[in-house]
Amino acid sequence: DKLINLIGEMVISVSRITMIAQDTNNKDIINSTGELNRISRDLQEQIMMVRMVPLESTFKRFYRVVRDLSNSQKKNIELHISGEDTELDKTMIEQIADPLKHMVRNSVDHGIEGPEDRKKAGKPEKGNIWMRAFQEEGNVVIEIEDDGKGIDANAVYKKATSKGLVKKSRDQLSDEEIFSFLFLPGFS
């Protein structure tokens, strides 16, 4: 982190020197500062790339999480991972690890039904969870999907109403509006 901060300061200083050099109209100084500017930007890019790490180690630990949870709940669940070579800043990976774990746990706990319920619903006994990562328009997208029963909008509505978060009647809200309550702090 300190190295990144120092490089950032260096890039700013080099930009100031470049502006001063252009005022001198001295071609040697202008050429030298241009080269210094290029080198400092290359150095900044290389340092930023060092901070980038693949999601592989973060994603792979979820095999055990899913296995342990599915065993304890007597569910048969398979985790499918793709995009584990997608890179993300290591600080960001540290920040998203717990929310990812929470979402995967929710898929196991609340999304995927038990084997008997899945059979009754015409599904295979084995449930599936997919974790995907990919680049899209300069962003890293991480998706978690399961083939469980889905979210019960009426149950979410009841919970939101009991917490005083909604004043409208159920028929005045779309499922999407109701699902947005799931992302409010403290909503469980």
Backbone bond lengths (Angstrom), bond angles and torsions (degrees), N, CA, C in turn:
res aa  C-N    CA-C-N  psi(-1)  N-CA   C-N-CA  omega(-1)  CA-C   N-CA-C  phi
1 D - - - 1.460 - - 1.529 110.53 -
2 K 1.338 114.98 -42.14 1.468 118.21 179.87 1.525 110.37 -64.62
3 L 1.325 116.29 -40.15 1.461 120.30 179.22 1.533 110.45 -61.94
4 I 1.306 117.15 -41.22 1.466 120.50 178.39 1.530 110.45 -64.10
5 N 1.311 116.62 -41.77 1.468 119.81 178.04 1.523 111.26 -63.07
6 L 1.337 116.98 -42.18 1.466 120.12 178.88 1.525 111.51 -64.15
7 I 1.321 116.65 -41.62 1.470 119.89 178.33 1.524 109.79 -63.12
8 G 1.330 117.09 -41.68 1.462 120.49 177.81 1.523 111.48 -58.67
9 E 1.333 116.10 -42.89 1.466 120.17 177.82 1.523 110.68 -65.39
10 M 1.339 116.56 -38.73 1.452 120.14 179.27 1.530 111.03 -63.50
11 V 1.322 117.24 -42.65 1.467 120.99 179.46 1.529 110.08 -61.05
12 I 1.314 116.93 -41.56 1.473 120.34 178.39 1.530 110.42 -64.00
13 S 1.336 116.76 -44.22 1.473 120.36 -179.95 1.523 111.00 -64.33
14 V 1.315 117.01 -41.55 1.466 120.53 178.81 1.528 109.95 -63.04
15 S 1.321 117.58 -38.57 1.474 120.29 177.86 1.527 110.76 -63.14
16 R 1.331 116.75 -40.39 1.471 119.81 177.84 1.522 110.87 -64.78
17 I 1.325 116.66 -43.77 1.464 120.37 179.43 1.527 109.99 -62.53
18 T 1.335 117.09 -39.23 1.470 121.48 178.93 1.523 110.40 -61.23
19 M 1.317 117.03 -42.65 1.474 120.31 178.88 1.531 110.82 -64.28
20 I 1.324 116.60 -41.14 1.473 120.54 178.60 1.524 109.75 -65.64
21 A 1.330 117.17 -41.37 1.470 121.51 -179.26 1.522 110.91 -62.34
22 Q 1.326 117.04 -37.96 1.464 119.90 -179.72 1.526 111.01 -66.21
23 D 1.323 116.98 -30.48 1.467 120.04 177.53 1.524 112.41 -70.21
24 T 1.351 117.54 -23.22 1.470 120.55 -178.10 1.518 112.07 -79.05
25 N 1.318 116.86 -20.47 1.470 122.27 -175.56 1.527 112.69 60.05
26 N 1.328 117.99 18.14 1.454 122.44 177.20 1.523 107.63 -89.36
27 K 1.340 115.92 112.85 1.463 120.97 -174.87 1.530 112.59 -61.13
28 D 1.327 118.56 -37.20 1.460 120.96 179.44 1.523 110.93 -63.80
29 I 1.323 116.52 -44.25 1.464 120.49 179.65 1.533 109.91 -67.41
30 I 1.331 116.74 -41.31 1.467 120.74 179.49 1.523 110.33 -62.19
31 N 1.343 117.01 -44.70 1.472 121.19 179.10 1.534 111.00 -64.28
32 S 1.312 116.89 -42.19 1.468 120.78 -179.25 1.525 111.36 -65.71
33 T 1.320 116.94 -42.42 1.467 118.71 179.79 1.528 110.77 -70.15
34 G 1.330 116.89 -31.53 1.464 119.97 175.71 1.516 110.78 -63.36
35 E 1.335 115.97 -42.92 1.465 120.85 177.62 1.535 110.55 -65.53
36 L 1.330 116.97 -42.71 1.467 121.48 177.94 1.535 110.52 -61.43
37 N 1.310 116.05 -39.49 1.470 121.66 178.26 1.527 110.61 -62.64
38 R 1.349 116.81 -45.72 1.456 121.34 179.12 1.528 111.33 -61.80
39 I 1.340 116.34 -44.82 1.466 121.16 -179.04 1.536 110.43 -64.08
40 S 1.313 117.24 -43.14 1.477 119.40 -178.36 1.524 110.96 -66.47
41 R 1.319 118.13 -36.85 1.465 120.65 177.52 1.538 111.11 -68.27
42 D 1.349 116.52 -40.87 1.467 120.08 176.48 1.529 110.61 -61.59
43 L 1.326 115.53 -42.68 1.463 120.35 178.68 1.530 110.49 -62.69
44 Q 1.305 117.00 -41.41 1.469 121.10 178.34 1.535 110.63 -62.10
45 E 1.314 117.19 -44.40 1.470 121.08 178.66 1.528 111.26 -61.84
46 Q 1.324 116.77 -43.42 1.467 120.52 -179.37 1.528 111.45 -64.34
47 I 1.314 116.81 -40.17 1.466 120.04 178.98 1.525 110.37 -67.21
48 M 1.315 117.03 -38.77 1.462 119.63 177.86 1.529 110.18 -64.75
49 M 1.327 117.35 -35.62 1.465 120.52 179.85 1.536 110.83 -68.14
50 V 1.332 117.24 -29.95 1.464 120.60 178.55 1.526 110.10 -64.43
51 R 1.302 117.25 -33.16 1.468 121.88 -179.90 1.526 112.05 -74.20
52 M 1.318 116.86 -17.41 1.456 120.69 -177.98 1.524 109.62 -80.33
53 V 1.316 115.16 128.28 1.459 120.21 178.24 1.526 108.70 -131.06
54 P 1.343 116.45 147.77 1.466 118.75 179.08 1.528 111.00 -69.11
55 L 1.309 116.00 151.94 1.459 122.33 179.58 1.529 112.59 -75.31
56 E 1.301 117.21 -2.89 1.460 122.04 -173.85 1.528 113.20 -50.96
57 S 1.331 117.88 -53.12 1.470 119.13 -176.09 1.526 111.43 -66.25
58 T 1.322 117.11 -33.95 1.465 120.75 177.62 1.522 109.99 -67.61
59 F 1.325 117.47 -47.15 1.457 121.64 -178.56 1.533 111.85 -66.07
60 K 1.326 116.86 -42.62 1.472 120.03 -173.22 1.525 112.23 -63.64
61 R 1.331 118.02 -29.10 1.472 118.56 179.93 1.525 111.65 -65.89
62 F 1.335 117.67 -16.35 1.457 120.75 -179.63 1.525 112.89 -76.72
63 Y 1.332 117.70 -16.46 1.466 119.39 173.95 1.532 109.04 -58.36
64 R 1.315 115.63 -46.37 1.466 119.33 -179.18 1.527 111.25 -68.44
65 V 1.335 117.29 -41.74 1.469 121.07 179.26 1.522 109.75 -56.92
66 V 1.323 116.53 -48.93 1.466 120.88 -178.92 1.529 110.52 -65.54
67 R 1.321 117.00 -43.95 1.464 120.35 179.65 1.533 111.18 -59.92
68 D 1.329 117.09 -48.64 1.464 120.71 -178.14 1.528 111.79 -64.48
69 L 1.335 116.45 -44.84 1.469 119.67 -179.82 1.522 111.52 -66.01
70 S 1.327 116.53 -42.98 1.470 118.63 -178.09 1.531 110.85 -67.49
71 N 1.321 117.85 -35.85 1.467 120.49 175.96 1.520 111.11 -64.97
72 S 1.327 116.99 -44.24 1.466 119.59 -177.65 1.530 111.83 -68.46
73 Q 1.337 117.10 -25.46 1.463 120.57 -179.43 1.532 112.23 -101.63
74 K 1.318 116.46 6.93 1.467 121.96 178.82 1.536 111.53 57.28
75 K 1.323 115.09 42.26 1.464 121.66 176.61 1.518 108.47 -115.87
76 N 1.322 115.94 150.64 1.450 121.77 177.56 1.529 106.89 -106.30
77 I 1.338 116.02 105.80 1.467 120.28 -174.23 1.520 109.60 -131.05
78 E 1.316 115.37 136.46 1.461 121.51 176.21 1.524 108.97 -114.79
79 L 1.327 115.24 134.11 1.467 121.88 177.49 1.519 108.83 -98.42
80 H 1.319 116.44 130.72 1.466 123.45 177.66 1.523 107.53 -115.31
81 I 1.312 116.57 127.09 1.463 121.29 -177.50 1.522 109.34 -119.82
82 S 1.330 115.22 136.14 1.468 119.80 172.63 1.523 108.53 -143.04
83 G 1.308 114.84 153.25 1.463 120.37 178.90 1.514 113.50 80.86
84 E 1.333 116.83 18.35 1.459 119.88 -178.20 1.528 112.29 -65.93
85 D 1.339 117.86 -13.94 1.458 120.64 176.10 1.534 112.02 -84.96
86 T 1.339 117.33 -4.59 1.462 121.45 176.17 1.519 108.42 -63.36
87 E 1.326 116.33 133.38 1.459 120.33 -176.30 1.514 111.43 -101.22
88 L 1.333 114.02 146.77 1.456 122.11 -179.61 1.522 107.37 -144.83
89 D 1.313 116.55 152.08 1.454 120.92 177.60 1.529 109.29 -58.66
90 K 1.339 116.28 136.34 1.466 119.99 -174.03 1.528 112.36 -60.29
91 T 1.317 117.87 -32.95 1.467 120.52 177.98 1.521 110.45 -65.04
92 M 1.321 116.29 -39.82 1.458 121.05 179.04 1.527 110.46 -66.11
93 I 1.308 116.69 -40.27 1.469 120.28 178.38 1.524 109.97 -60.02
94 E 1.334 116.31 -42.70 1.466 119.77 178.29 1.532 111.18 -61.84
95 Q 1.330 116.73 -36.13 1.459 120.67 -177.60 1.524 113.11 -75.19
96 I 1.324 117.81 -28.67 1.472 119.68 -176.33 1.528 113.55 -95.25
97 A 1.327 117.94 -8.88 1.467 120.11 -175.71 1.528 111.97 -58.25
98 D 1.319 118.19 -47.92 1.472 120.49 -179.01 1.524 112.56 -67.38
99 P 1.346 119.48 -45.15 1.472 118.07 176.31 1.530 112.97 -60.65
100 L 1.329 117.89 -37.08 1.467 119.91 176.84 1.523 110.44 -63.19
101 K 1.322 116.22 -43.22 1.461 119.88 179.21 1.529 110.48 -61.61
102 H 1.318 116.31 -41.01 1.469 120.49 179.13 1.533 110.94 -61.94
103 M 1.320 116.53 -42.35 1.467 119.82 -179.43 1.526 111.86 -68.15
104 V 1.326 116.69 -39.91 1.463 119.46 178.01 1.530 109.72 -65.63
105 R 1.320 116.66 -41.91 1.473 120.07 177.36 1.527 110.55 -60.28
106 N 1.344 116.85 -41.33 1.463 119.98 177.93 1.523 111.47 -61.66
107 S 1.326 116.70 -38.67 1.467 119.64 177.71 1.521 110.66 -61.86
108 V 1.329 116.40 -43.35 1.466 120.05 -179.95 1.524 110.40 -70.75
109 D 1.335 116.74 -48.41 1.470 121.27 -174.64 1.526 113.30 -69.16
110 H 1.329 116.15 -45.64 1.465 120.20 -169.86 1.528 114.94 -114.99
111 G 1.323 116.57 -23.37 1.461 119.20 -175.81 1.513 113.33 -86.18
112 I 1.302 115.93 -58.31 1.469 121.50 -175.90 1.529 109.44 -78.02
113 E 1.309 114.82 126.06 1.458 120.56 179.11 1.528 110.04 -78.88
114 G 1.323 115.85 166.12 1.456 120.88 173.11 1.523 109.92 -69.02
115 P 1.332 117.86 164.42 1.470 121.53 -176.07 1.535 113.64 -55.83
116 E 1.330 117.87 -41.46 1.474 120.46 -179.08 1.525 111.49 -65.78
117 D 1.331 116.40 -44.22 1.472 119.65 179.03 1.522 111.24 -64.75
118 R 1.333 116.77 -35.86 1.465 119.61 178.87 1.529 110.06 -66.93
119 K 1.337 116.26 -40.78 1.477 119.47 177.83 1.524 110.21 -61.56
120 K 1.334 116.88 -45.03 1.470 120.86 179.26 1.522 111.54 -60.08
121 A 1.329 116.26 -32.99 1.470 120.93 -179.43 1.531 111.94 -84.51
122 G 1.335 116.62 2.71 1.464 120.06 178.78 1.515 113.42 78.63
123 K 1.312 116.57 21.24 1.462 120.89 -179.68 1.524 109.35 -105.71
124 P 1.335 116.58 160.18 1.459 118.79 172.63 1.534 109.98 -64.09
125 E 1.326 116.86 152.60 1.469 120.67 -179.63 1.522 111.99 -61.02
126 K 1.314 116.09 -33.00 1.461 120.38 -177.87 1.529 109.79 -83.45
127 G 1.325 115.22 124.29 1.457 120.74 174.89 1.522 110.33 -88.12
128 N 1.311 115.88 162.19 1.461 121.35 -178.05 1.514 110.82 -130.45
129 I 1.327 115.07 141.37 1.462 122.39 171.41 1.516 106.23 -126.05
130 W 1.312 116.01 134.58 1.461 121.71 178.61 1.522 108.85 -115.86
131 M 1.319 116.06 130.69 1.463 122.79 170.62 1.518 106.26 -115.25
132 R 1.327 115.12 121.83 1.468 119.82 -178.17 1.524 109.04 -128.51
133 A 1.306 115.66 143.65 1.466 121.20 173.11 1.521 107.68 -133.11
134 F 1.326 115.56 140.71 1.460 119.74 177.66 1.524 109.50 -161.58
135 Q 1.324 114.67 161.88 1.461 121.63 177.13 1.524 108.82 -89.70
136 E 1.321 115.70 137.94 1.461 120.15 177.15 1.524 108.74 -148.34
137 E 1.317 115.46 114.48 1.460 122.14 177.71 1.520 112.57 52.09
138 G 1.331 116.54 46.66 1.459 121.24 177.46 1.520 114.76 79.34
139 N 1.315 117.73 3.96 1.464 121.89 178.32 1.515 109.51 -116.53
140 V 1.321 115.25 157.56 1.455 120.24 171.91 1.527 106.65 -99.71
141 V 1.319 116.38 126.61 1.457 122.25 179.30 1.520 107.92 -108.18
142 I 1.318 115.86 131.46 1.461 120.97 175.30 1.519 106.81 -120.96
143 E 1.328 115.50 124.02 1.460 121.33 -179.82 1.525 109.58 -115.59
144 I 1.313 114.88 140.28 1.459 121.11 171.52 1.518 106.04 -125.56
145 E 1.316 115.24 124.54 1.469 120.97 -176.15 1.520 108.46 -135.21
146 D 1.325 115.44 145.25 1.465 118.41 173.26 1.520 108.39 -133.66
147 D 1.338 115.98 163.15 1.462 120.66 179.37 1.531 110.66 -103.26
148 G 1.326 114.77 35.48 1.459 120.95 179.53 1.512 112.25 -82.95
149 K 1.320 114.55 -162.91 1.460 121.51 -172.98 1.525 114.31 -74.48
150 G 1.310 118.05 -12.24 1.455 120.68 -178.82 1.520 110.79 87.95
151 I 1.301 115.02 177.44 1.459 120.74 -177.72 1.525 108.91 -91.55
152 D 1.298 115.83 131.75 1.458 122.11 178.75 1.528 108.64 -81.68
153 A 1.328 116.46 103.58 1.472 121.41 -176.90 1.520 111.29 -60.33
154 N 1.325 117.75 -36.10 1.463 120.06 -179.57 1.530 111.59 -67.14
155 A 1.329 116.70 -37.87 1.464 119.98 177.51 1.531 110.59 -66.45
156 V 1.326 116.62 -40.46 1.466 120.32 177.93 1.529 109.68 -65.02
157 Y 1.331 116.44 -41.32 1.464 120.50 178.17 1.535 110.85 -60.26
158 K 1.314 116.66 -45.62 1.474 120.60 179.45 1.522 110.93 -60.32
159 K 1.310 116.39 -43.75 1.465 120.67 -179.85 1.531 110.40 -64.87
160 A 1.342 116.68 -43.37 1.467 120.59 179.23 1.519 110.63 -63.51
161 T 1.322 117.12 -38.37 1.464 121.65 178.78 1.530 109.94 -66.43
162 S 1.329 116.91 -43.39 1.473 120.37 -179.08 1.529 111.63 -65.36
163 K 1.337 117.14 -25.79 1.462 121.18 178.40 1.530 111.51 -90.18
164 G 1.345 116.61 0.60 1.464 120.31 179.49 1.514 114.31 73.45
165 L 1.323 117.10 22.57 1.462 121.27 -177.24 1.524 113.49 -88.23
166 V 1.330 116.90 -14.47 1.458 119.84 -175.64 1.522 109.31 -135.93
167 K 1.314 114.68 138.73 1.467 120.46 179.29 1.532 111.83 -113.91
168 K 1.333 116.29 -12.09 1.457 120.53 -177.89 1.524 110.59 -84.75
169 S 1.308 115.40 157.67 1.466 119.01 176.29 1.525 109.19 -75.68
170 R 1.316 116.01 161.41 1.473 121.62 -176.37 1.520 111.88 -57.07
171 D 1.315 117.64 -40.06 1.469 120.14 -176.65 1.533 112.83 -73.56
172 Q 1.323 118.15 -8.34 1.461 121.17 177.55 1.528 112.72 -91.26
173 L 1.325 115.93 -4.00 1.457 120.55 -177.53 1.525 111.05 -120.76
174 S 1.319 115.45 138.77 1.474 119.46 174.66 1.529 107.89 -79.25
175 D 1.320 115.47 163.10 1.464 119.67 176.74 1.532 109.99 -58.94
176 E 1.319 116.80 -39.14 1.463 120.64 -179.79 1.531 110.97 -60.98
177 E 1.327 117.35 -42.48 1.463 120.62 177.67 1.525 110.95 -63.87
178 I 1.310 116.06 -39.03 1.466 120.14 178.98 1.522 110.57 -67.42
179 F 1.334 117.46 -42.32 1.459 120.88 -179.31 1.531 111.46 -63.79
180 S 1.322 118.09 -25.73 1.471 119.96 179.94 1.527 111.63 -63.49
181 F 1.327 118.29 -22.37 1.467 120.91 177.06 1.528 111.55 -64.13
182 L 1.325 116.73 -26.53 1.459 120.94 -178.93 1.522 112.08 -60.26
183 F 1.334 117.21 -24.12 1.451 121.11 -174.96 1.526 113.06 -94.73
184 L 1.320 117.29 2.07 1.458 120.35 178.48 1.523 109.71 -77.50
185 P 1.332 117.11 143.70 1.463 120.06 178.09 1.532 110.99 -58.24
186 G 1.306 115.81 135.01 1.457 120.54 176.61 1.516 115.12 83.18
187 F 1.328 117.50 -8.22 1.461 119.19 178.68 1.517 107.57 -79.17
188 S 1.305 117.33 128.35 1.457 119.84 -177.76 1.513 109.50 -137.71
